Amino acid sequence: MLDIKLIRENPERVRNNLNRRGDAANLQMLDGLIKHDREWRRLLTRTNELRRKRRKITNEIAALKKAGKEINAQIEKGRKVDAEIDALEQQVGKQKQKAHYLLMRLPNLLHGSVPTGKGEEDNVGVRAWGKPPQFDFKPKNHLEIAKDLRLIDDERGAKVAGHGFLYLKGDLALLDLALQRFAIDFMVKKTHLLIEPPFMLRREPYEGVTDLADFENVMYKVENEDLYLIATAEHPLAALFMDEVLLQRDLPIKLVGVSPCFRKEVGAHGRYTKGLFRMHQFNKVEQFVFCLPDDSWNFHEELQQNAEELYQALGLHYKVVNVCTGDIGTVPAKRYDINVWMADGAYREAGSNSNCTDYQARRLNIRYREKEGQAPKGFVHTINNTALATSRIILALLEQNQEKDGSVNIPSVLAKHMNGLQKLEVH
């Protein structure tokens, strides 16, 4: 969430930044927040004044008692003040709640380099690596390839779990595991600590890491429990140090999380949903960094480089885009996407890299201090990056590495995790 002190002291800076998103609802929320915050502080000031008045009356009653004088008038005056305090406290609570509700829903402030735009069509290209493969035959999509190889079963997946679930079989299941191990080994060499996080989170920490609309549109809730299945390892990694104060000397903390991801994907209608691209369950290896505020933009670029090195080692053709104001979402201050080439000629997102500045840390109350015993100096910054989402990488490998005979070449870097297998083919 945003710093309420910044909103109080420099509301126009916040207003101008939010205005870049082109969403009037954000400005309405800001106006409402300012209104309720001012009223909360006014009522709180009045309540505190009455409390001081009540303490003074209490002292007067004690003095009158000691002097053996009449106290009924003072008691009645105290009752009236108590009643006024009780009424004001209820209003204070309501105004504070309304202000907090709006504060939690305002998006992060955007970095100056984020391009203006309405949707993904306005994302700005940063660079590309490799070239689209040249085929002397009509290329198939990944689902056709995997079905022909008898390595996927989406029909039985839908039968037992519904649309968006499928069975990976044989060498394709092995390829999923190989990609996870390849990414993990790579990131551990980059000094990231491997973490297997909880696959469920309570609502309180989850509210700290994501857009609150995701509770309806993305997350699966466990019935009759205060638990949600995680949509990405980013979320439990971000919540790891909730309500803690980290030592400055321990920063940065560089993690790599591996987990299944569960997403309802409500609102994905009309978007590309074929096969492995938009699933309700998939596996992902995630980079995550907690760092000092002055270091976060350097780490944002570092994590981007890590991800691109993984794609390049796999020989995948991709483009990097700087995500525009209308596509960036609530939490990031800046985001890069890596879009892979697919057999229909389109480029689609395979991973993203977000600098969330102090937005998540402020909601989760993760701060840092210079030395033990000192007061916290501020909030850490958090950066998250998709090292590899295996389903979309498998998709890209199948479509970019397919052969005319229906086989698929496996990148040599995966050989040690694939029992030396060099091709996916019908056995």
C-alpha positions in Angstrom: 0.0 0.0 0.0 1.0 3.6 -0.3 2.5 5.7 2.5 -0.4 7.6 4.1 2.1 10.3 5.2 2.9 10.9 1.5 -0.8 11.2 0.7 -1.3 13.7 3.5 1.7 15.8 2.7 1.8 15.6 -1.1 -1.6 14.5 -2.4 -1.0 16.1 -5.8 2.1 14.0 -6.5 0.0 10.9 -5.8 -2.9 12.2 -7.8 -0.6 12.9 -10.8 0.9 9.5 -10.7 -2.4 7.7 -10.4 -3.8 9.8 -13.3 -1.2 8.2 -15.5 -3.1 4.9 -15.3 -6.2 6.5 -16.9 -8.6 5.0 -14.4 -10.9 7.5 -12.8 -11.8 5.0 -10.1 -8.3 5.4 -8.6 -8.7 9.2 -8.3 -12.1 8.7 -6.8 -10.6 6.3 -4.2 -7.8 8.8 -3.5 -10.4 11.6 -2.9 -12.4 9.4 -0.7 -9.3 8.3 1.3 -8.3 11.9 1.9 -11.8 12.8 3.0 -12.1 9.9 5.5 -8.5 10.3 6.7 -9.1 13.9 7.5 -12.4 13.2 9.3 -10.8 10.3 11.2 -8.0 12.6 12.5 -10.4 15.4 13.3 -12.7 13.1 15.3 -9.7 11.4 17.0 -8.4 14.9 18.1 -11.8 15.7 19.5 -12.0 12.4 21.3 -8.6 12.9 22.9 -9.6 16.3 24.0 -12.7 14.8 25.7 -10.5 12.1 27.3 -8.4 14.8 28.8 -11.5 16.6 30.0 -12.8 13.3 31.5 -9.5 12.8 33.4 -9.7 16.3 34.7 -13.3 15.6 36.0 -12.1 12.4 37.6 -9.4 14.3 39.4 -11.9 17.0 40.5 -14.3 14.3 41.9 -11.4 12.8 43.9 -10.5 16.2 45.3 -14.2 17.0 46.2 -14.5 13.6 47.9 -11.4 14.2 49.9 -12.8 17.6 51.0 -16.1 16.1 51.9 -18.0 18.1 49.3 -20.9 17.4 46.9 -19.8 15.4 43.8 -23.1 14.7 42.0 -22.8 17.6 39.6 -19.3 16.4 38.6 -20.5 12.8 38.2 -23.3 13.9 35.9 -20.8 16.0 33.9 -18.5 13.0 33.6 -21.4 10.8 32.4 -22.2 13.2 29.6 -18.5 13.3 28.6 -18.4 9.5 28.6 -21.4 9.3 26.4 -19.9 11.8 24.0 -16.6 9.8 23.9 -18.5 6.5 23.3 -20.3 8.1 20.3 -17.2 9.6 18.9 -15.2 6.4 19.3 -17.7 4.6 17.0 -17.3 7.4 14.4 -13.6 7.3 14.7 -13.6 3.5 14.1 -15.8 3.9 11.1 -13.8 6.6 9.5 -10.5 4.8 10.1 -12.0 1.6 8.6 -13.2 3.5 5.5 -9.8 5.1 5.0 -7.9 1.8 5.4 -10.3 0.1 3.0 -9.4 2.7 0.3 -5.7 2.8 1.1 -5.4 -1.0 0.6 -7.0 -0.7 -2.8 -5.0 2.2 -4.3 -2.3 0.9 -6.7 1.4 1.4 -6.4 3.0 4.6 -7.7 4.5 4.0 -11.2 8.1 4.5 -12.1 8.7 7.3 -14.6 9.9 4.9 -17.3 6.5 3.0 -17.4 5.0 3.7 -20.8 1.4 5.1 -21.1 -1.1 2.8 -22.7 -4.5 1.1 -22.4 -3.6 -2.6 -22.7 -0.9 -5.1 -23.8 -1.0 -3.8 -27.3 0.6 -0.7 -26.0 3.5 -2.4 -24.2 6.8 -1.1 -25.5 9.5 -3.4 -26.9 12.9 -3.4 -25.1 14.8 -6.0 -26.9 14.6 -9.4 -28.6 16.8 -12.5 -28.6 17.1 -15.0 -31.4 14.9 -15.3 -34.5 11.6 -17.2 -35.2 12.3 -20.7 -36.4 12.0 -21.3 -40.1 10.0 -24.4 -41.0 9.6 -26.1 -44.4 6.3 -27.4 -43.2 3.2 -26.0 -41.5 4.0 -26.0 -37.8 1.6 -27.4 -35.3 0.6 -25.9 -32.0 1.9 -27.5 -28.8 -1.3 -29.3 -28.0 -1.4 -31.0 -31.3 2.3 -32.0 -31.0 1.9 -33.4 -27.4 -1.2 -35.3 -28.4 0.4 -36.8 -31.4 3.3 -37.9 -29.2 0.8 -39.3 -26.7 2.3 -37.3 -23.9 -0.7 -35.3 -22.8 -4.3 -36.0 -22.0 -6.5 -32.9 -21.7 -9.7 -34.8 -22.2 -9.3 -37.0 -19.1 -8.0 -34.0 -17.2 -11.2 -32.1 -17.9 -13.2 -35.2 -17.1 -11.8 -35.5 -13.6 -11.1 -31.9 -12.7 -12.7 -29.6 -15.3 -11.3 -27.3 -18.0 -7.8 -26.0 -17.4 -6.5 -29.3 -15.9 -4.7 -32.1 -17.8 -2.4 -35.0 -17.4 1.3 -34.7 -18.5 2.6 -38.2 -19.3 5.9 -39.9 -19.7 8.7 -37.8 -21.1 6.6 -34.6 -21.0 6.2 -35.0 -17.2 9.9 -35.6 -17.0 10.5 -32.4 -19.1 8.5 -30.4 -16.5 10.7 -31.7 -13.7 13.9 -31.2 -15.7 13.0 -27.5 -16.3 12.4 -27.0 -12.6 15.7 -28.6 -11.7 17.5 -26.7 -14.4 16.1 -23.3 -13.2 16.8 -24.2 -9.5 20.4 -25.2 -10.2 20.9 -22.0 -12.2 19.5 -19.8 -9.4 21.3 -21.5 -6.6 24.6 -20.7 -8.5 23.4 -17.1 -8.5 23.4 -17.3 -4.7 19.6 -17.5 -4.3 18.4 -19.7 -1.4 16.1 -22.5 -2.4 12.7 -22.4 -0.7 9.8 -24.7 -1.0 7.0 -22.6 0.6 3.6 -23.5 2.0 1.1 -24.1 -0.8 -1.6 -22.3 1.2 -1.8 -18.9 2.9 -4.1 -17.3 5.4 -6.0 -14.3 4.2 -4.1 -11.8 6.3 -0.6 -12.4 4.7 -2.3 -12.8 1.3 -3.8 -9.4 1.6 -0.3 -8.1 1.9 1.0 -9.4 -1.4 -1.7 -9.1 -4.0 -4.5 -7.0 -5.5 -7.5 -7.7 -3.3 -9.6 -8.3 -6.5 -7.5 -11.5 -6.9 -9.4 -13.1 -4.0 -12.4 -13.3 -6.4 -10.7 -13.6 -9.7 -7.6 -15.7 -9.1 -7.3 -17.6 -5.8 -9.0 -20.8 -4.8 -10.3 -20.8 -1.2 -10.3 -23.8 1.0 -13.9 -24.3 2.2 -14.5 -23.6 5.9 -10.8 -22.7 6.4 -8.9 -19.4 6.5 -6.7 -20.7 3.7 -6.2 -20.0 0.1 -4.2 -22.1 -2.5 -1.2 -20.0 -3.7 -1.3 -18.5 -7.2 2.5 -18.3 -7.3 5.5 -18.9 -4.9 6.0 -15.1 -4.9 3.1 -14.7 -2.4 4.4 -17.0 0.4 8.0 -15.8 -0.3 6.9 -12.2 0.1 5.1 -13.0 3.4 8.1 -14.9 4.8 9.1 -12.0 7.1 5.7 -10.5 7.8 5.7 -8.2 10.9 9.5 -8.5 11.3 12.4 -6.0 11.3 15.4 -7.2 9.3 19.0 -6.1 9.9 20.5 -4.0 7.1 23.6 -6.2 7.0 21.5 -9.2 6.1 20.1 -7.5 3.0 19.7 -8.4 0.2 17.9 -11.7 0.9 17.8 -13.5 -2.4 15.4 -16.5 -2.7 14.3 -19.0 -5.3 11.0 -20.6 -4.7 9.6 -23.7 -6.4 5.9 -24.6 -6.1 2.7 -25.6 -7.9 0.5 -22.6 -8.7 -3.3 -22.6 -8.6 -5.4 -20.0 -10.4 -9.0 -19.7 -11.2 -8.3 -17.3 -14.1 -11.7 -15.6 -13.9 -11.9 -13.0 -16.6 -9.6 -14.9 -19.0 -12.5 -15.5 -21.5 -11.6 -14.5 -25.0 -7.9 -14.7 -24.3 -5.6 -17.5 -25.5 -6.5 -20.5 -23.4 -5.3 -23.4 -25.5 -3.6 -26.3 -23.9 -0.7 -25.4 -21.6 -0.9 -21.6 -21.8 -3.6 -20.7 -19.3 -4.0 -23.5 -16.8 -5.6 -23.8 -13.4 -2.6 -25.7 -12.1 1.1 -25.5 -13.2 4.6 -25.4 -11.7 6.9 -22.4 -11.4 10.3 -21.5 -10.2 10.3 -17.9 -8.9 13.0 -15.4 -8.1 12.5 -13.1 -5.2 14.6 -10.4 -3.5 14.2 -8.4 -0.3 16.5 -5.4 -0.4 17.3 -1.8 0.6 15.2 0.9 -1.2 18.3 2.3 -3.0 19.1 -1.1 -4.5 15.8 -2.3 -5.8 16.1 -0.9 -9.4 19.5 -2.6 -9.8 18.0 -5.9 -8.6 15.1 -5.5 -10.9 17.5 -5.5 -13.8 19.6 -8.3 -12.3 16.6 -10.6 -12.1 15.6 -9.7 -15.6 19.1 -10.7 -16.8 18.8 -14.0 -14.9 15.6 -14.9 -16.5 16.8 -14.0 -20.0 19.9 -16.2 -19.5 17.7 -19.1 -18.7 15.7 -18.6 -21.9 18.8 -18.2 -23.9 20.3 -21.4 -22.5 17.2 -23.1 -23.6 17.5 -21.6 -27.1 14.1 -19.9 -27.0 13.3 -16.9 -29.2 11.6 -14.2 -27.1 10.9 -10.5 -26.9 11.1 -8.3 -23.7 8.5 -5.6 -23.3 8.2 -2.7 -20.8 4.6 -3.1 -19.6 2.4 0.0 -20.0 0.2 1.8 -17.4 -3.0 0.0 -18.5 -1.6 -3.5 -18.3 0.8 -3.4 -15.4 -1.6 -4.2 -12.6 -2.0 -2.9 -9.0 1.2 -4.0 -7.2 4.3 -3.3 -9.5 5.9 0.1 -9.9 7.5 -1.3 -13.1 7.2 -4.6 -14.9 8.9 -6.3 -17.7 7.3 -9.3 -19.5 9.1 -11.9 -21.6 7.0 -12.9 -24.5 7.8 -16.1 -26.4 7.2 -16.8 -30.1 4.5 -19.3 -30.8 3.7 -21.3 -33.9 0.8 -19.1 -34.9 3.2 -16.2 -35.2 2.1 -14.4 -32.0 4.2 -13.5 -29.0 2.6 -14.3 -25.6 3.8 -13.8 -22.1 5.8 -16.6 -20.5 7.1 -14.7 -17.5 7.1 -11.3 -15.7 9.5 -9.3 -13.6 8.1 -6.7 -11.1 9.7 -4.2 -8.8 7.0 -3.7 -6.2 9.1 -1.1 -4.3 7.8 -0.9 -0.7 4.1 -1.6 -1.6 4.1 -5.2 -0.5 6.5 -4.6 2.5 4.3 -1.8 3.8 1.2 -4.0 3.8 3.1 -6.9 5.3 5.0 -4.6 7.8 8.5 -5.8 6.8 11.0 -3.2 7.9 14.8 -2.9 8.3 17.2 -1.3 10.8 20.9 -0.6 10.8 21.7 -2.3 14.1 20.1 -4.4 16.8 18.3 -2.2 19.3 17.8 0.7 16.9 14.5 1.9 15.6 13.4 0.7 12.2 14.7 2.9 9.4 12.1 2.1 6.8 10.4 -0.6 4.7 12.3 -3.0 2.5 11.7 -3.2 -1.2 10.6 -6.5 -2.9 11.2 -7.7 -6.4 9.7 -10.8 -8.0 10.5 -12.5 -11.3 9.3 -15.7 -13.0 12.5 -17.7 -13.5 10.5 -20.4 -15.4 6.8 -21.2 -15.5 7.3 -24.7 -16.8 4.0 -25.1 -18.6 4.6 -22.1 -20.9 8.3 -23.0 -21.4 7.2 -26.5 -22.4 4.7 -24.9 -24.8 7.5 -22.8 -26.3 9.9 -25.7 -26.6 7.4 -27.9 -28.3 6.4 -25.2 -30.9 9.9 -23.7 -31.5 11.8 -27.1 -31.6 9.3 -29.3 -33.6 10.4 -31.4 -36.5 8.5 -32.4 -39.6 8.2 -36.0 -38.4 6.4 -34.7 -35.2 9.4 -35.2 -32.9 10.7 -32.3 -30.7 14.4 -31.5 -30.0 15.3 -31.2 -26.3 17.8 -28.4 -25.4 21.2 -30.0 -24.5 21.2 -28.1 -21.1 18.4 -30.4 -20.0 20.0 -33.7 -21.0 21.4 -34.5 -17.5 17.9 -34.1 -16.1 16.2 -36.1 -18.9 18.3 -39.2 -18.6 20.2 -38.2 -21.7 17.1 -37.9 -23.8 17.6 -35.7 -26.9 14.2 -35.9 -28.5 10.6 -36.3 -27.7 9.2 -38.8 -30.1 6.6 -41.6 -30.3 8.1 -44.8 -28.7 
